[in-house]
C-alpha cells in the first residue's frame, strides 16, 4: 500500500511540473454536487478463537471473504483555486451498500465458542481533500486522501464492536463542461482498522473472540454539477 501511495504522489508531481500554463483552474472552482456509481471490492480476513476445556488449549479458525458489489452514493464539495493551474477540493461522499463476513458453526450450528457469528459493514462515509491540477480548461487530475468511516453490526451472541475508521487514497480525473455539468472518474482503496468482539456467554462462550480486517478497493464514476 505504501508503494501505491508513493506512485500516486509521484505521478501527480510529475504532471504538475510538466503541464503547460495554458489551463485555467477557475473553470473548476466553486461548490459542486454529484451522484456516484461505484464498484467496490471488499476483502475481509477474519479469525475466531476459543479455549477448549477438553484440550486446555486455544483453538483458532480463520476465514477470508472477498465480495464485489455495485454501490451508489452522493458527494458534496467545494473546489478552491490556489493558482492558475492548481486547486484543492474539499468534500464528503456517502455510499449505501453492505458486505458481511461470517464465522460458521458446525452442522448443528455451533462452534467451540457457540452459534454462528457474522459482521456486517455498511453506510460508508468519506471526508476528503483532493489537490488538483488543471490539464486544460475542461480537464483536471487529482490525488485524494480522506478519512473514512463505516457502520458495523453483528449477528450472534457477541458484543458489538465500534464503527470502522480508516484512510482512503485515490487518484482520478474530472471533466467540466461549460454548462457546469462534470464527469469524474476515480480509482483507489480504503484501509480500515480492525473489528473485534467476544462472546456474551449465552449461546457463544465468553472465552470466544472474533476479529476481521476489512480493506476496500474501488472504481467510481460520478456525474454532477458545479455551481
C-alpha positions as CSV (number, residue, x, y, z in Angstrom):
1,X,0.0,0.0,0.0
2,X,2.9,2.4,0.8
3,X,4.2,1.8,-2.8
4,X,0.8,2.8,-4.2
5,X,0.7,6.0,-2.2
6,X,4.2,6.9,-3.4
7,X,3.3,6.2,-7.0
8,X,0.2,8.3,-6.9
9,X,2.1,11.3,-5.4
10,X,5.0,10.8,-7.9
11,X,2.6,10.8,-10.9
12,X,0.8,13.9,-9.6
13,X,4.1,15.8,-9.0
14,X,5.4,14.9,-12.4
15,X,2.3,16.2,-14.2
16,X,2.4,19.4,-12.1
17,X,5.9,20.1,-13.2
18,X,5.4,19.3,-16.9
19,X,1.9,20.7,-17.5
20,X,2.0,23.9,-19.5
21,X,0.4,27.0,-18.0
22,X,-2.5,27.2,-20.5
23,X,-5.1,25.8,-18.2
24,X,-7.4,27.9,-16.0
25,X,-8.2,26.4,-12.6
26,X,-11.1,28.9,-12.1
27,X,-13.2,26.8,-14.5
28,X,-13.3,24.1,-11.8
29,X,-13.8,26.4,-8.8
30,X,-16.9,26.6,-6.7
31,X,-19.4,24.3,-4.9
32,X,-20.5,21.1,-6.6
33,X,-22.8,18.1,-6.0
34,X,-22.6,14.7,-7.7
35,X,-24.2,11.2,-7.9
36,X,-21.7,8.4,-7.9
37,X,-21.9,4.8,-9.2
38,X,-19.1,2.6,-7.9
39,X,-17.8,-1.0,-8.0
40,X,-16.5,-2.0,-4.6
41,X,-14.2,-5.0,-3.9
42,X,-14.2,-5.7,-0.2
43,X,-11.7,-8.1,1.3
44,X,-12.2,-9.2,5.0
45,X,-9.8,-11.5,6.7
46,X,-11.3,-12.8,9.9
47,X,-10.3,-15.1,12.8
48,X,-12.1,-16.6,15.7
49,X,-10.5,-18.3,18.7
50,X,-11.9,-20.2,21.7
51,X,-10.5,-22.0,24.7
52,X,-11.2,-25.7,24.6
53,X,-11.8,-27.1,28.1
54,X,-11.1,-30.7,26.9
55,X,-7.8,-29.8,25.3
56,X,-6.9,-26.9,27.7
57,X,-5.7,-25.0,24.6
58,X,-6.8,-22.2,22.3
59,X,-8.4,-23.2,19.1
60,X,-8.4,-20.8,16.1
61,X,-10.4,-20.7,12.9
62,X,-9.6,-18.3,10.0
63,X,-11.9,-17.1,7.3
64,X,-11.3,-14.8,4.3
65,X,-14.1,-13.2,2.2
66,X,-13.9,-11.3,-1.0
67,X,-17.0,-9.5,-2.3
68,X,-17.5,-7.3,-5.4
69,X,-20.7,-5.3,-5.5
70,X,-22.1,-2.1,-7.2
71,X,-23.0,0.7,-4.8
72,X,-24.4,4.2,-5.3
73,X,-23.7,7.4,-3.4
74,X,-23.6,11.1,-3.3
75,X,-20.9,13.7,-2.9
76,X,-20.8,17.4,-1.9
77,X,-17.7,19.6,-2.1
78,X,-16.0,22.9,-2.9
79,X,-13.1,23.5,-5.2
80,X,-10.8,26.3,-4.2
81,X,-8.3,27.8,-6.7
82,X,-4.7,28.2,-5.4
83,X,-3.2,29.5,-8.7
84,X,-3.7,29.5,-12.4
85,X,-3.4,25.7,-12.6
86,X,-3.7,24.4,-9.0
87,X,-6.7,24.0,-6.9
88,X,-7.9,21.9,-3.9
89,X,-11.2,20.1,-3.5
90,X,-12.7,19.7,0.0
91,X,-15.7,17.5,0.3
92,X,-17.6,14.5,1.6
93,X,-19.1,11.4,0.0
94,X,-21.6,8.8,1.2
95,X,-22.1,5.3,-0.2
96,X,-25.0,2.9,0.6
97,X,-24.1,-0.8,0.4
98,X,-23.1,-3.6,2.7
99,X,-20.8,-6.7,3.0
100,X,-20.6,-9.4,5.6
101,X,-18.2,-12.0,7.0
102,X,-19.4,-15.0,8.9
103,X,-17.7,-17.5,11.3
104,X,-19.9,-20.5,10.7
105,X,-20.7,-23.2,13.2
106,X,-20.7,-27.0,12.5
107,X,-23.7,-29.0,11.1
108,X,-25.5,-28.3,14.4
109,X,-24.9,-24.5,14.0
110,X,-22.4,-24.5,16.8
111,X,-18.6,-23.9,17.1
112,X,-16.3,-24.4,20.0
113,X,-17.5,-20.9,21.0
114,X,-21.2,-21.4,20.3
115,X,-23.5,-20.4,17.5
116,X,-22.7,-18.7,14.2
117,X,-21.4,-15.2,14.3
118,X,-21.3,-12.6,11.5
119,X,-20.1,-9.0,11.0
120,X,-21.8,-6.6,8.6
121,X,-20.3,-3.4,7.2
122,X,-22.4,-0.7,5.6
123,X,-23.0,3.1,5.2
124,X,-19.6,4.2,4.1
125,X,-18.7,7.9,4.5
126,X,-15.5,9.7,3.5
127,X,-14.4,13.3,4.2
128,X,-11.6,14.2,1.8
129,X,-9.2,16.7,0.5
130,X,-8.0,16.4,-3.1
131,X,-5.1,18.6,-4.5
132,X,-5.8,19.0,-8.3
133,X,-4.1,20.4,-11.3
134,X,-5.9,21.7,-14.4
135,X,-4.6,19.9,-17.5
136,X,-6.8,22.1,-19.8
137,X,-9.8,24.4,-19.5
138,X,-12.1,21.4,-19.1
139,X,-10.0,18.6,-17.6
140,X,-8.2,18.2,-14.3
141,X,-6.3,15.5,-12.4
142,X,-6.3,15.0,-8.7
143,X,-4.9,12.9,-5.8
144,X,-7.3,12.3,-3.0
145,X,-6.7,11.5,0.7
146,X,-9.6,11.1,3.1
147,X,-10.8,9.9,6.5
148,X,-13.4,7.2,6.0
149,X,-16.0,5.7,8.4
150,X,-18.4,2.8,8.2
151,X,-21.0,1.3,10.5
152,X,-20.6,-2.2,11.9
153,X,-23.3,-4.5,13.1
154,X,-23.2,-8.2,14.4
155,X,-25.4,-11.2,14.4
156,X,-25.0,-13.7,17.2
157,X,-24.4,-13.6,20.9
158,X,-21.4,-11.4,20.8
159,X,-20.5,-7.8,21.8
160,X,-21.0,-5.1,19.2
161,X,-17.6,-3.6,18.0
162,X,-17.2,0.1,17.4
163,X,-17.6,1.6,14.0
164,X,-14.8,1.4,11.4
165,X,-12.4,4.2,10.6
166,X,-9.7,4.3,8.1
167,X,-7.8,6.2,5.4
168,X,-8.8,6.5,1.7
169,X,-6.3,7.1,-1.1
170,X,-7.4,7.7,-4.6
171,X,-6.5,9.2,-8.0
172,X,-8.9,10.5,-10.6
173,X,-9.8,13.0,-13.3
174,X,-12.7,15.5,-13.7
175,X,-14.0,17.0,-16.8
176,X,-16.2,20.1,-16.5
177,X,-18.5,21.3,-19.4
178,X,-19.4,25.0,-19.9
179,X,-22.9,24.2,-18.5
180,X,-21.3,23.2,-15.2
181,X,-22.0,19.5,-15.6
182,X,-19.0,17.4,-14.7
183,X,-17.9,13.8,-15.0
184,X,-15.4,12.4,-12.5
185,X,-13.6,9.0,-12.8
186,X,-11.7,7.7,-9.8
187,X,-9.9,4.6,-8.5
188,X,-8.5,4.0,-5.0
189,X,-8.6,2.0,-1.8
190,X,-9.6,2.3,1.9
191,X,-7.7,0.5,4.6
192,X,-9.8,0.2,7.8
193,X,-8.9,-0.5,11.4
194,X,-9.8,-4.0,12.7
195,X,-13.1,-5.3,14.0
196,X,-13.1,-7.3,17.2
197,X,-15.8,-8.8,19.5
198,X,-16.2,-11.6,22.1
199,X,-19.0,-13.9,23.2
200,X,-21.5,-12.8,25.8
201,X,-21.7,-16.2,27.4
202,X,-25.2,-17.3,26.4
203,X,-25.0,-19.2,23.1
204,X,-21.4,-18.0,22.5
205,X,-18.8,-18.7,25.1
206,X,-17.4,-15.7,26.8
207,X,-13.9,-17.1,26.0
208,X,-14.6,-16.9,22.3
209,X,-13.1,-13.9,20.4
210,X,-13.8,-12.8,16.8
211,X,-11.9,-10.4,14.6
212,X,-11.8,-9.1,11.0
213,X,-9.6,-6.8,8.9
214,X,-11.5,-5.0,6.1
215,X,-9.9,-3.4,3.1
216,X,-11.8,-1.9,0.1
217,X,-10.6,-1.3,-3.4
218,X,-12.9,0.7,-5.7
219,X,-13.5,2.3,-9.1
220,X,-16.1,5.1,-9.3
221,X,-17.8,7.3,-11.9
222,X,-19.6,10.5,-10.8
223,X,-22.0,12.7,-12.7
224,X,-22.6,16.1,-11.1
225,X,-23.0,19.8,-11.4
226,X,-20.6,22.7,-10.5
227,X,-22.5,25.8,-9.4
